[in-house]
Amino acid sequence: MAHRASRGHAVPLTMHLVGPTTWTEVPAVLSYEVRDPFAVSIGFGDTAGSADDGITWLLARELLTAGLERPAGDGDVRLWPARTSGDVLYLHLRAPSGEALFELSRATVAAFLLQTEALVPPGQETAALDVDEQLAALLSNGGADPGAR
């Protein structure tokens, strides 16, 4: 079941953590927000997608798109489609504390990405950014005049 935020899209999914002899189901949420048009987040935990109670990984939407068709990514995040099954996508995450290999539905990720492209078409991410608002927030000093001493 998918749900839409006012300026984003999120989809719960089940990923499979691949172990040496078995796999474990892991609930997760793929999320996309127009305010951060280049990124997709994958939230893990009881309230997946919530930065407060779970673990969230950010990755480039472009990387996720590329990984649907061919091996993509370097270092901490890598993706690739399975050669033997059309609906399997592998996601390898590496952190200082360890690494994990997940299997997830390629079709679910592809459908999710189509929804994000309806919100912000590929190549239009920069236009979706509110640069003036972000610049104002950076330059503001809590309402204080930065020149006053």
C-alpha positions as CSV (number, residue, x, y, z in Angstrom):
1,M,0.0,0.0,0.0
2,A,1.4,3.4,-1.0
3,H,0.7,6.7,0.6
4,R,1.4,10.2,-0.5
5,A,2.7,13.1,1.5
6,S,1.7,16.5,0.3
7,R,5.0,17.0,-1.5
8,G,6.4,13.5,-1.6
9,H,5.8,9.8,-1.9
10,A,6.4,6.8,0.3
11,V,6.0,3.1,-0.1
12,P,6.4,0.4,2.6
13,L,8.1,-2.7,1.5
14,T,9.7,-5.9,2.8
15,M,13.3,-6.4,2.2
16,H,15.2,-9.7,2.7
17,L,18.4,-9.6,4.7
18,V,20.6,-12.2,3.1
19,G,22.6,-14.3,5.6
20,P,25.1,-17.0,5.1
21,T,22.5,-19.8,5.1
22,T,19.2,-18.0,5.5
23,W,17.4,-14.7,5.0
24,T,15.3,-12.5,7.3
25,E,12.4,-10.2,6.4
26,V,13.0,-6.6,7.2
27,P,10.2,-4.0,7.0
28,A,11.3,-0.7,5.4
29,V,9.9,2.4,3.7
30,L,11.1,4.1,0.6
31,S,10.5,7.8,0.8
32,Y,10.9,10.7,-1.6
33,E,10.4,14.4,-0.8
34,V,10.2,17.2,-3.4
35,R,12.2,19.5,-1.0
36,D,15.2,17.1,-1.5
37,P,14.7,16.1,-5.1
38,F,18.0,14.3,-5.6
39,A,17.6,11.9,-2.7
40,V,15.6,8.8,-1.8
41,S,15.6,7.5,1.8
42,I,15.2,4.0,3.0
43,G,14.0,3.8,6.5
44,F,14.4,0.7,8.7
45,G,12.9,0.1,12.1
46,D,9.5,0.0,13.9
47,T,8.6,3.3,12.5
48,A,10.5,3.0,9.3
49,G,11.1,6.4,7.6
50,S,11.2,8.1,11.0
51,A,14.6,9.5,11.8
52,D,13.7,9.4,15.5
53,D,13.2,5.6,16.0
54,G,14.9,3.8,13.2
55,I,17.8,3.9,10.8
56,T,17.6,5.9,7.6
57,W,19.9,5.7,4.6
58,L,19.9,8.4,2.0
59,L,20.9,7.5,-1.6
60,A,20.7,9.3,-4.9
61,R,17.5,8.8,-6.9
62,E,19.7,8.5,-10.0
63,L,21.7,5.7,-8.3
64,L,18.5,3.8,-7.5
65,T,17.3,4.2,-11.1
66,A,20.6,3.0,-12.5
67,G,20.7,0.0,-10.2
68,L,17.5,-1.3,-11.7
69,E,19.3,-2.0,-15.0
70,R,22.9,-2.6,-14.2
71,P,25.4,-2.6,-11.3
72,A,25.6,0.9,-9.8
73,G,27.3,2.6,-6.9
74,D,30.7,2.5,-5.2
75,G,31.7,2.2,-1.6
76,D,28.9,2.3,1.0
77,V,25.9,1.8,-1.3
78,R,25.8,-0.6,-4.3
79,L,22.8,-1.9,-6.2
80,W,22.4,-4.4,-9.0
81,P,19.6,-6.5,-10.6
82,A,19.7,-10.3,-10.2
83,R,20.8,-12.0,-13.4
84,T,18.5,-15.0,-12.9
85,S,15.2,-13.4,-11.7
86,G,13.6,-10.4,-13.2
87,D,12.0,-9.1,-10.0
88,V,15.1,-9.2,-7.7
89,L,17.2,-6.1,-6.9
90,Y,20.2,-6.4,-4.6
91,L,21.1,-3.6,-2.2
92,H,24.5,-3.7,-0.4
93,L,25.0,-1.2,2.4
94,R,28.2,-0.8,4.3
95,A,28.9,1.2,7.5
96,P,31.7,1.3,10.0
97,S,29.7,-1.1,12.2
98,G,29.2,-3.7,9.4
99,E,27.5,-4.4,6.2
100,A,24.3,-5.9,4.9
101,L,23.1,-7.4,1.7
102,F,19.3,-7.1,0.9
103,E,17.0,-8.5,-1.7
104,L,14.0,-6.4,-2.7
105,S,11.4,-6.3,-5.4
106,R,12.7,-4.6,-8.5
107,A,9.1,-4.0,-9.6
108,T,8.3,-2.2,-6.4
109,V,11.3,0.0,-6.7
110,A,10.6,0.7,-10.4
111,A,6.9,1.7,-9.5
112,F,8.1,3.9,-6.7
113,L,10.6,5.7,-9.0
114,L,7.8,6.3,-11.5
115,Q,5.8,8.1,-8.8
116,T,8.9,10.2,-7.9
117,E,9.3,11.1,-11.6
118,A,5.7,12.3,-11.7
119,L,6.5,14.7,-8.8
120,V,9.9,15.8,-10.2
121,P,10.9,14.6,-13.7
122,P,14.5,13.5,-14.1
123,G,16.7,16.4,-15.0
124,Q,14.3,18.9,-13.3
125,E,15.6,18.4,-9.7
126,T,17.4,21.7,-9.6
127,A,14.3,23.6,-10.7
128,A,12.4,21.9,-7.8
129,L,14.8,23.2,-5.2
130,D,13.7,26.4,-3.4
131,V,17.2,27.9,-3.5
132,D,16.1,31.3,-2.2
133,E,14.4,29.8,0.8
134,Q,17.4,27.7,1.6
135,L,19.8,30.6,1.1
136,A,17.7,32.8,3.4
137,A,17.8,30.1,6.1
138,L,21.5,29.7,5.8
139,L,22.1,33.5,6.1
140,S,19.6,34.1,8.8
141,N,20.9,34.3,12.3
142,G,17.7,33.6,14.3
143,G,16.3,36.9,13.3
144,A,19.3,38.8,14.7
145,D,21.2,41.3,12.5
146,P,24.5,39.6,11.7
147,G,26.1,43.0,11.4
148,A,25.1,44.1,14.9
149,R,27.7,43.7,17.5
